[in-house]
Amino acid sequence: MVQFRHIPLYRTLTFKVSIALIAFFILNGVLLVLWNQADIMNDLEIDIQTTYRHTAQEIAEEIQSLEPDIEDMSGFFDSLAQYYPGMELFLVAPDGEILEHGSYVPSQLIKNYTSIEAIELFIKADTSDYPIEIAIPTATDLDFVFAAAPLGAEDPRAYVLVTMVEGGEDVIVSWWDEYGAILIRTILFSIIVAIIAGLLFWYFLTRRVQNVAHAVQNYRAGDTRFVLKDKASDEIGHVAMHIGDMMERIDTMFDELGRKEQMRTELLASVSHELQTPLTVMQGNIETLVEHREKMTEEELSMKLSAVYTQVRHMSALIDDMFDVAILETGQMPINSEPFPMVELVEDVLQSYALLLEQSKIAIERDYPDSIQTVNADPLRIRQVIRNLLSNAIKFSSPGGTIRITTEVKSNEILCFRIEDTGIGIAEEDISKIFDSFYRSKQQTEKTVKGTGLGLHICQHILRLHDSNLEVKSRLDIGSTFSFDLKLYKEVVTI
């Protein structure tokens, strides 16, 4: 088992996504806090202005009711501010100039003018309009007041502004109290959500991707025991399914390559064995002819030459069969289909075996329909198939036997060819193997029937190139029946 190299946590997609989520939620929280800062500050200002409004309004009304002399307002402001330490009072002229300023806490004016329009707006407003923004002349951090009152009803001689210094300071000091808690909660919430999201991301994505990588890495190292299983219907499951299919196809291809390599090895061994016998016979006969020709009679000489010729023919047939097997295995055998009458082709093959049939004392029975049966196939290759089948039928039939050849039309589209013999038959356990190259059944070897074991293998491949299949039925000591189908030729009529 190949040891799987795990990816460090900091390099995993889960870790990166978790960090991204934490950063996203924190940034989102900060942005939300900053986004809502104006509204929050506005609410605080409203609450402060509403809270202090009553006290400041009473002071402003008291000043207005007393109607003190403007020239004496400085002392009056100072004495009044002692009772309210956090209060500042301003006397504003109708043109906005600050005439007097009083406060318990020492403070100085930073500007000598303020907005009369803002003061008049404040006087006319109610609490629903708060906060009313007026720049406080002594504070850079306060932009609103708590009360304002005119001195004089119809034509104000001046205006009184009342502020509470602590109010502005409270706003500045309380920023962290208001926003710090929100930021802390945002960070904690972001971390928790990121951890949960990271775990889910790991379970549904990273873990499954690592399983796929694990399988591929082991498969690349030659360990095919690891089975890739991911039955999910999402993208990762889809990829895992295709990778699994790819692995199975590669395994099948390697198995096929191994099988073909084994076949080539067996082919080489079988060919060497098959060629050794005729070569040995030829060598012995030729040596006899070379060394003892003067002592041999014409009859003996003729017999030796006939034996050599027979072995040469056997070797030639073997080489032809090997050539056919080679081009069939590589898929390079050309098939040139054309229409031809099947019965005429069969009779032509029978005519070439007439002498052998006569010598073997084997009878031929024919069962052809009266109509002409034209098929669409390669006549050269179909002739080769019929010659092989007829040759086998003759070889495995005893003298006095019968071979029956039948052609039958099926559904006006298919022609079925059958050849039946009364030979030695094939054992049931051998039927599935007779189409393998160089395979010879036990009956063949026991009866020393000559053959290479390539004929049926070649016939099956040729018929498969014709979208057909060679089928066999056989019983020992009764005979065998070989059959195959070919497509009938249909002439296209053009109008």
N, C-alpha and C positions, 0 to 999 in steps of 0.2 A: 504493500500500500504506500503510495507516494505521500510524503508529509506535505500538507497544505500550508503555504506561507501566508499567514494572516496579515492583513493591512493594519498598520498602526492606527489607533483610535483617532488621532489628530488629522489623519489623512482620509478618513472615511467621509462619505457623503453625508451620513447622519450627523457627524460632529459639525461639519460645515453648515449644514442646514440649521442645526440647533443654535449655533452661534449667530447665524443670520437672523433667526427668529428672535433671539434675545435682543440683538441690536435693533431689530425692527420695532419690537414692542417698546423698548426703552425710548427710542427716538420718537415713536408715535406718541408715547405718554408725554415726553417733554414738549413736543410740538402742540399737543392738545392743551397742556398747561399754559404754554406761552400764548397759544391762540385765544384761550379763554381768560387771559390775564386782565385784559381791559374790562371784560364783563365782571370779573370777580372784584377788581378794584372799584369799579363803578358801584357794585352792590355794597362794598364796604363803605364807600363814601356816603352812599344814601343812608346806610344804617347809622354811621357816625353823625351825619348832619341831622338826621331825624332825632337821634338820642339827645344831642346837645341843643337842639332847636328850642326846646321849651325854656331852658334856663337862659339861653342867650336872648330869646324873645322877651322874656320878663325884664331883663336888664335894659334892652333897647327901649321897651315901652316906658320903663321908669325914667330913663333919661329924657324921653320925649315928653313925658307928663310934667317933669320938673322944669323944663325949658330953661336950662341954665344959660348963663351968658357965655357966648363962644370964647371970650377972652379968658374966662375962668375954667375952661374945660380941662386944662392940663392938670391942675390940682385935683379937680373932681375925678378925672380918670385914674390918677394915682391912688387916691383914697378908695375908689371903688374896686380897683384891681387887687387891693390887699385882702378883700373878702373872697376873691376867686383867684387863687394863685395861678391857675392854668389859663387865665383869660387875657386876651389882648383887645384893646379898644382903639379905634381910629376915628378921628373926626375928619370928614372929607368935604371939601368945598364943592359948590355946584359945578365947577370946571374940572373936578377930579384931583385937585391938589390936596395932599395930606397936610391938614392944619395942625392936628395934635395927635399924639400917640402915647398910650399909657399901658403898662403891664407890670405885674409883680416880678416876673422873671426878666432880668435885664436883656434887652434886645434893641437893635438899631434898625432904622429904616434902610432898606437896600434900594428903594426907589421912592420918589416923592409924588407919584401920580398913580391913580388907578382908574378903572373904567366906570364912568357914571352910568352908561347904558346897562352894564352887567348888574350894577346896584339897583337900578330901577326895575330890571327884569326880576331880580330876586324878591324885591318888595311885592311885586304883583303876582308872584308864583305861589303855588301851594306845594304840599309835600309830594304830590305825584310828579312834580317837575324836578325833584332833587336828583342828583346834586347840581347846584348852580355854581358854575365855575367862575371864580374871581381870583386873580393873582394876589396873594397876600403880600403886602409891601415889606414884611420882615422875614419871610420864609420862602426859600426856593423849592421846598418840597410840599407846599400846600397851595392848592389851586381852587379852594372853595371856602365859603364862610358859613357861619351858623345862624346869623341874624343880621338884619339891616333895617334901619328906621330913619325916616326923614325928620329933620327938625323944622317944623313948619308945615302946615297941611297943604295950603294952596301953592305957595311959592317957597319951597324949602330953602332955608338959609344954609343948611349943611346936611350931611348924612353921617349916621353913626354905623360903623361896622363892628361886629363883635365876633371874635374867634376864640377857639380853645386850642392852645399850642399843643397839648398832649394828643389831640386828635390826629394831627399829621404825624407826630412821632409814633403813635400807635400803629398807623398804617405801615410805616417803614419797618418798624421792629417786628410786626406780626407777619411779614412776608414769608419767612421760613415756616412759621407755624401753619400758615395757610397752604403753602406750596410744597414744603419739605415732606409733609406726610403723603401728599399725592405722589410725589416723585418716588418715595420709598415704596409705597404700595405698587406703583407702576413697575418698578424694578423687580420686586418680589413676584408679582403676577407674571411678568415677562419670563422670568427664570422658570417658574412652575409650568407655564404653558409651553415653553421651549423644551423642557424635559419631557413632558407628556408627548408633545409632537415628535420629538426625537425618538422616543421609544416606539411610537406608532410607525414612524418613518423607517426605523430599523427593522421592525417586525414585518411590515408589508413590502419593503423595498430592499434595503441593504442586505438583510439576511438572505433573501431569495436570490439577489444578484451574486452574493458570495457563494451560494450553493451552485449556481450556474458556472461561476469561475472555478470553483472546486472541481466540478465534473470535467470541465474542459481541460484543466491543468492535469488531472489524473489521466484523462484520456490521451492527452498529448504525450504523457510519460509511458503510455502503453498499458495502463491499468484500466481495463474495461469492466471491472466488477462494480464500479460506482454507477448506480442507476439514477438518471436525472428524472425527478418526479416533481412536477408543478402543475396542478390541475386547475389553477386559477384561469379565468377567462380574460384577464387584463393584458396589458402590453408585455409585462415580464413573463407571464404564463405563455403568451403567444411566442415570444422569443425562445423560451425554454423548450416549448414543443418543437419548434423548428430545429433547434440545436440537437434535441434528442433524436429527431428524425434523421438529421444529418449524420449523427453518430451511428445510427442503425444502418444507414445506407453505406457509410464507409466500412462498417463491419461486414456488410453483405458483399461489398466490392472486394475487400481483402479475402473473404471466404471464397469468392468466385476466383480471384487470382490464385489463391492457394490450390483450389480444385483444378484450375487449368494447368498450374505448374505441375501438380501431381499427374494430371493426364498427359502432359508433355513427357514427364519422366517415364510413365508407363508406356507411352507411345514409343519413346526411344528404345526402351527395353524390349517391347514387343516387336518393333521393326527389326532390331538387331537379331532377335531370335528367329523371326520369319525369314530374314535374308540369309541367315547362317545356313539353314537347311538347303535351299537351292544352290547356294554357293559351294557348299561341301559336295553336293552331288555333281555339280558342274566341274569342280576341280578334280574329283576322282575320275570322271569319265574323260576329261581332257587329258589328264596325265596318262591314262590307259591308251588313248589314241596316239599321244606323242611317243610313248615308249614302246608300244607293242603293235603299232599299226601294220607292220609287214606281216605279222603272224595272224592278223585277224581276217576273218572271212567277210564277204560283202554283207552278209546278214548281221553279223556282230557289229560291223562298222555302222550299219544303218540304225541298229538299236541304240548304240552309244550316242550317235548324233541326234536321234529322236528324243532321247532322255535329256540331252543338253538343251534342245529346242523347247521341250516341255517346261524345263526349269526357267529358261529365259522368258517364256510367256508368263509363267507364274510371277517372276520378278517384275515384269512389265506391268501386270495387273496390280500387283502390290504397290508399285510406285505411283500408278495412276490413282489408286484409291487414296494413298497418302497425300497426293497433290490435291485431290478433291476435299479431303478432310481439312487440309491446311487452309484452303481458300474459304471453306465453309466456316471454320472457327474464327477467321478474321472478318467474316461478313462481306467478303469481296466477290463472291460468286454472282455473276450477272444472270438475271432471269429475263429472257426475251420472249414475252408472251405473244402468241399469235393463234388464230383459229386453225384447227386441223381436225380431221375425223379420227376419233379414238379407235374405232374398230380396225381401220386400216393400219394404224400404228401397231396395234397388238398383233395383227396378222403378220406384219413385217418382222416383228421380233420372233414370232413362232417359226417363221420360215428360216431364220438364221439358226434356230435350234433344232431344225427338222432331223438332221443326221444324228445328233445326240439323243433326241427322243426315240428315234428308231433303234439305235444301239441299246438304249436303256429299256426298250420295250414298255414304254409308258404311253398310255392313251391320253389324248386331249379331248375334252368335252367343251363345247362352246354354247353359251347362252346369251345371244345378242338379240336386241329388238330389231324389227324390220326397218325402222326409220334410221336415217343417218344421224349420228351423234357427234356434233362438232363441239369441241371444248376450246376454251381460251387458256392456253398454258404454253410453257416452253417445251416444244416437241423433243428437243435433244435431251433435256433433263428427265422428262417423263419416260422417254425410251430407256434411259439409264435405270430408272426405278423399276420398270417392268422387267428388264433384263436381269436385274439382281433378284427380284422376286421369283421369276421363272427359273433362274439358275439354281436358287436355293430349293425350290420345289422339286426339281429334277434330282439334285444331289441327295436330298433326304427322303426320296421315295424309293421303294424297293422295285425291282423289275416286275412288270405286270401291274403296276399301280396306275392310278388315274389322277389327272390334273384337270380341274374344272375352272374355266374362266368365264366370268359373268360381268356384263355391263348393264346397269339399271338406272333409269332416269327417275329422279325424285323431284316432285313438285315443279317440274318444267324449268328448274334452275340449276339443279345439281345432278351430276353423273357419278354414280358409285361404281368403282371398279373392285372386283373381288377375284382372288385366285386361291383355290382350295386344292390341297393335296392329300394323299393317303399315306403320308410318310411316317417318320418315327415320332413326330410331335415334339412338344416342348413341355417340360415340367412346370407346374404352376409357380414354383419359387423362382424359376428362371425367366418368366415372361417379362417381368419389370426390368430385367437387365440386358435383354438381347439387343437393345438399341445403343448400349454403351460401346465405345470403340474397343476393338480387339477382344470383345467378350465372346466366348464360345461355350455353349452349354455342355453339360456332362455327357449327353447323348452324342454330341459331335465328337468329343475327344475319345469316347469309348469305341465308336465305330470308325475312328480315324478318317473322318470326312475332311477333305481339304478345304481350307478357307482362311481368310485373314481376320474375320470378325469385324470388318469395316463396312460391309455391304449395307446392312440394315441401318447402321448409324448414318451413313451417307443418304440413304433413301428418306429417313425421317427428316433430316435437315432440308433436303430438296423440297419435300412436300410442305414443310412449314413455311418455306419461302413462297409457296403457292397458297398460303392461308389454309392449309389442309393438315391432316394428321394421319399417320400410318397406324392402323389398329390391328390387333392380332387376337385370335381365339384359337386355342390349341388344347389337345388332349393326347397324352402319351399313347403311342402305338395305334392311334386312330388317324391323326393328321392335324394339319394347321390351316387356318384361313387368314389371309392378309387382305386388308381392304383400305381404300382411301377414296376421297371425294374430290371432284374437280368441278369448276363452274362451267356451265354450258355457255356457248357463244350465242349471243343474240344480236342479229344484224340490225343496225339502226336504219330505219327507213326515213329518208328526207323527202319532204314534199316541196 
